[in-house]
């Protein structure tokens, strides 16, 4: 397969997913709809709404226009190159968390050897089956398993700070991308509209706050009145109907009460002043500030721990869970990482492309 054929296949996959979500009958609609409706039986966090959200975010980006724009940024993709086997260890915190790595390896024409998460094993397998049906050339390029990875040339592993130490020990001798814990933050100026605040609620509550792109902490100016913010989030109160989320809410509230800690209680979310970035499920940390410049400086010092910055001057409210194809996790360009392994003298080629006068 050449690059155009690979782009066309993923574009068709995106169209099929969009049609299924829109209720249009396709060859795969019945099986995909059943998977969407039953994932919560294997992982209670993967509700039908959350699975649909994840699939929609992927499908909306996989258009012919977007895929072409994305790959056009890497002229080296059109050059003759060797193929390698890229191992991927996929996370399972939200549905299809490993799909972008899956796409990046295959769009570059390489072979994928992936260890799927036990928490999210079926969705990625089914999408790969659809892809192979669209273009049979992918059949020999994809290996998905829950077994230990072996026989690969480079590795991309996503996990926690604890698992990253394991990854670094076992995969340190290979070219690698090893991702650790990250969280997202929002900077509130104080003049946000009700719509912006409600959109911030989407960044906080989607996927129950389990994704690295979920806002787990907000910075607010001293003297800020939380009334409008909390009122704007009332539409998310139904999240308490989810048993595991409600259990986390009850547990954290009990801990705060026993320890006589100050917090605000919306009835479905606990807001607590805390300097940390990572808040527990059903808890949102906030920090008061006097100067936006100091907040920006603080965030810059924590950039290795932060996935998204949300606010009027950053990622728009409500958009954290809709990354574009070129929005790379941890800010590490996955395509460039792969190209350095498959295209001889890639760095020299890139320099010539970027600086033709040389």
C-alpha positions in Angstrom: 0.0 0.0 0.0 1.1 3.5 -0.7 0.3 6.5 1.4 -2.8 7.5 -0.7 -4.2 4.0 -0.2 -3.7 4.1 3.5 -5.3 7.6 3.8 -8.2 6.4 1.7 -8.8 3.3 4.0 -8.8 5.3 7.2 -11.0 7.9 5.6 -13.5 5.2 4.7 -13.3 3.9 8.3 -14.1 7.3 9.6 -17.1 7.6 7.3 -18.4 4.2 8.4 -18.1 5.2 12.0 -19.9 8.5 11.4 -22.7 6.8 9.6 -23.1 4.3 12.3 -23.3 6.9 15.0 -25.8 8.8 12.8 -28.1 5.8 12.7 -27.4 5.1 9.0 -27.2 1.3 8.2 -23.8 0.0 7.2 -22.2 -3.4 6.9 -20.9 -3.0 10.4 -23.6 -1.0 12.2 -25.3 -3.9 14.0 -22.1 -5.3 15.5 -20.6 -1.9 16.3 -23.8 -0.7 18.0 -23.9 -3.9 20.1 -20.3 -3.3 21.2 -21.2 0.3 22.1 -24.1 -0.8 24.2 -22.4 -3.7 26.0 -18.9 -2.3 26.9 -20.2 -1.3 30.4 -20.8 -5.0 31.2 -17.0 -5.5 31.0 -15.9 -2.1 32.2 -18.4 -0.1 34.2 -16.8 3.2 33.3 -17.4 2.5 29.6 -21.0 3.6 29.4 -22.7 3.7 26.0 -22.5 7.5 26.0 -18.8 7.6 26.8 -18.0 5.0 24.1 -20.0 7.0 21.6 -18.1 10.1 22.6 -14.8 8.4 22.0 -15.8 7.0 18.7 -17.2 10.3 17.5 -14.0 12.2 18.4 -12.0 9.7 16.3 -14.5 9.5 13.4 -14.9 13.3 13.1 -11.1 13.7 12.6 -10.7 10.8 10.1 -11.8 12.7 7.0 -9.9 12.6 3.7 -9.2 16.3 4.2 -7.8 16.0 7.7 -5.8 12.9 7.0 -4.3 14.5 3.9 -3.5 17.8 5.7 -1.9 15.8 8.6 0.3 13.6 6.5 1.3 16.4 4.1 3.2 17.9 7.0 5.7 15.0 6.6 7.0 14.9 3.0 9.3 12.1 4.1 6.3 9.8 4.2 6.3 9.7 0.4 10.0 8.7 0.3 11.2 5.1 0.0 11.7 3.7 3.5 12.1 0.5 5.4 9.3 -0.9 7.5 9.7 -1.6 11.2 7.6 -3.2 13.8 6.3 -0.7 16.4 5.1 -2.1 19.7 2.3 -0.3 21.5 1.2 -0.8 25.0 -2.3 0.7 25.1 -3.9 2.4 28.1 -7.5 1.6 29.2 -8.6 4.6 31.1 -11.0 5.8 28.5 -12.4 4.0 25.4 -10.0 3.6 22.5 -7.2 5.5 24.3 -4.6 3.8 22.1 -6.3 4.6 18.7 -4.1 7.5 17.8 -0.9 5.4 18.2 -2.6 2.7 16.2 -3.4 5.2 13.4 0.1 6.8 13.5 1.9 3.5 13.1 -0.3 2.2 10.2 -0.6 5.5 8.3 3.2 5.6 8.1 3.2 2.1 6.5 4.7 0.2 9.4 3.7 -2.9 11.2 1.8 -2.7 14.5 2.4 -5.1 17.4 0.0 -4.0 20.2 -0.8 -5.1 23.7 -4.4 -4.1 24.3 -5.6 -3.1 27.7 -7.7 -5.7 29.5 -10.1 -2.7 30.3 -10.5 -1.9 26.6 -9.9 -5.0 24.5 -12.8 -5.3 22.1 -13.3 -1.9 20.5 -9.8 -1.5 19.0 -9.9 -5.1 17.7 -13.3 -4.5 16.0 -12.1 -1.3 14.4 -8.9 -3.1 13.1 -11.2 -5.8 11.6 -13.2 -3.2 9.8 -9.9 -1.6 8.5 -8.6 -4.9 7.3 -12.0 -5.5 5.5 -11.7 -2.1 3.8 -8.1 -2.8 2.6 -6.9 -6.4 3.0 -3.3 -5.1 2.9 -3.6 -4.2 6.6 -4.2 -7.8 7.6 -0.5 -8.7 7.7 0.5 -5.4 9.4 -1.6 -5.6 12.6 -1.1 -7.9 15.5 -3.3 -7.2 18.6 -2.9 -9.3 21.8 -3.1 -9.1 25.5 0.1 -11.1 25.8 3.6 -9.8 26.5 5.1 -7.9 23.6 8.0 -9.3 21.6 9.8 -8.9 18.3 9.5 -5.1 17.8 12.0 -2.4 16.7 10.5 0.6 18.7 8.0 0.9 21.5 5.3 3.4 22.5 4.0 2.7 26.0 1.3 4.6 27.9 0.7 4.2 31.6 1.0 5.7 35.0 4.1 7.1 36.7 4.5 3.7 38.4 4.2 1.6 35.3 6.5 4.0 33.4 9.4 2.9 35.7 8.7 -0.7 34.6 8.5 0.4 30.9 11.8 2.3 31.2 13.5 -0.8 32.8 12.3 -3.3 30.2 12.2 -1.1 27.0 14.9 1.4 27.7 17.2 -0.2 25.2 14.7 0.4 22.4 13.8 3.6 20.7 10.8 4.6 22.7 8.0 7.0 23.7 7.0 6.3 27.3 4.1 8.3 28.6 3.4 9.0 32.3 0.6 10.5 34.3 -0.7 13.9 33.0 -3.6 16.1 34.0 -5.3 19.1 32.4 -5.9 22.5 34.0 -8.2 25.5 33.2 -7.5 29.1 33.9 -10.6 31.1 34.8 -10.4 34.8 34.3 -13.7 35.7 36.0 -15.7 37.0 33.0 -16.6 33.7 31.4 -20.1 33.3 29.9 -22.5 30.7 31.1 -21.9 28.8 27.9 -18.1 28.8 28.5 -18.6 27.6 32.0 -21.0 24.8 30.8 -18.4 23.8 28.2 -15.8 23.6 31.0 -18.1 21.2 32.6 -17.7 18.9 29.6 -14.0 19.1 30.1 -14.4 18.0 33.7 -17.2 15.4 33.6 -16.7 13.6 30.3 -15.4 10.1 30.8 -16.0 10.7 34.6 -12.8 12.7 34.6 -10.6 9.6 34.0 -8.7 10.9 30.9 -5.5 12.9 30.9 -7.3 15.5 28.9 -10.0 16.0 31.5 -9.6 19.1 33.6 -8.8 18.1 37.1 -7.8 21.5 38.5 -8.9 25.1 37.9 -7.2 28.3 38.7 -9.5 31.1 39.7 -8.9 34.8 40.8 -9.0 35.6 44.5 -12.6 36.5 45.5 -14.1 34.5 42.7 -17.8 33.7 43.1 -18.4 30.1 42.2 -22.2 30.5 42.1 -22.6 30.8 38.3 -20.0 28.2 37.6 -21.8 25.6 39.8 -25.2 26.6 38.3 -23.8 26.1 34.8 -22.9 22.5 35.7 -26.3 21.4 37.0 -26.9 19.6 33.7 -24.2 17.2 34.7 -25.9 16.2 38.0 -27.1 12.9 36.5 -23.5 11.6 36.7 -24.5 10.5 40.2 -26.7 7.8 38.7 -23.5 6.0 37.9 -22.7 3.7 40.8 -18.9 3.7 40.7 -18.8 7.5 40.3 -21.3 7.9 43.2 -19.2 5.6 45.4 -16.1 7.8 44.7 -18.1 10.9 45.6 -19.4 9.4 48.8 -15.9 8.1 49.8 -14.1 11.4 49.2 -16.8 13.4 50.9 -16.6 11.2 54.0 -12.8 11.6 54.1 -13.1 15.4 53.9 -15.7 15.4 56.7 -13.7 13.1 59.0 -10.6 15.2 58.5 -12.6 18.4 58.9 -11.3 19.8 55.6 -13.1 22.7 53.9 -14.8 21.9 50.6 -17.7 22.9 48.4 -20.4 20.3 47.7 -22.6 20.6 44.6 -24.3 17.3 45.3 -22.4 15.6 42.4 -18.9 17.2 42.6 -16.7 18.2 45.5 -14.6 21.4 45.0 -11.5 21.6 47.2 -8.7 24.1 47.4 -5.5 22.2 46.8 -2.1 22.9 45.1 -2.0 19.5 43.5 -2.8 18.8 39.9 -4.4 15.4 40.0 -7.7 15.2 41.8 -9.6 12.0 42.8 -12.7 11.0 40.8 -15.7 13.2 41.8 -13.3 15.9 43.1 -12.1 19.1 41.4 -9.2 21.0 42.8 -9.0 24.7 42.6 -6.3 27.3 43.4 -6.7 31.0 43.9 -4.4 33.5 42.2 -3.6 37.2 42.3 -1.7 37.4 39.0 -2.3 35.5 35.7 1.3 35.9 34.9 2.3 34.0 38.0 -0.2 31.2 37.1 1.2 30.9 33.6 4.7 30.7 35.1 3.6 28.0 37.5 2.0 26.0 34.7 5.1 26.4 32.6 7.2 24.9 35.5 4.7 22.0 35.6 4.5 21.5 31.8 5.8 17.9 32.1 2.8 17.0 34.1 0.1 18.9 32.2 -1.6 17.6 29.1 -4.0 20.5 28.2 -4.3 24.1 29.3 -7.9 25.4 28.9 -9.1 28.9 28.8 -9.7 31.9 26.5 -6.0 32.1 25.5 -5.5 28.3 25.3 -7.6 25.3 24.3 -11.3 26.6 24.1 -13.6 25.5 26.9 -15.3 22.2 26.0 -12.7 21.0 23.4 -10.2 19.0 25.4 -11.7 15.7 24.4 -11.8 16.6 20.7 -8.1 16.6 19.8 -7.1 17.0 16.2 -4.9 14.5 14.4 -1.8 16.7 15.0 -2.5 17.2 18.7 0.0 14.7 20.1 -0.1 13.3 23.6 2.5 14.8 25.8 3.5 17.1 22.9 5.6 14.3 21.4 5.3 14.0 17.6 4.6 10.3 17.1 4.9 10.5 13.3 8.3 12.2 13.5 9.4 9.6 16.1 8.6 6.8 13.6 10.1 8.6 10.6 13.4 8.9 12.4 13.5 5.1 12.5 12.4 4.3 8.9 13.8 7.1 6.7 17.6 7.2 6.3 19.0 10.6 7.3 15.5 11.9 8.2 16.9 14.7 10.3 18.9 15.9 7.3 15.9 15.6 5.0 13.7 17.5 7.4 16.3 20.3 7.7 16.4 20.6 3.9 12.7 20.7 3.7 12.4 23.4 6.4 15.4 25.4 5.2 15.5 25.1 1.4 17.9 28.0 1.1 20.6 25.7 2.7 
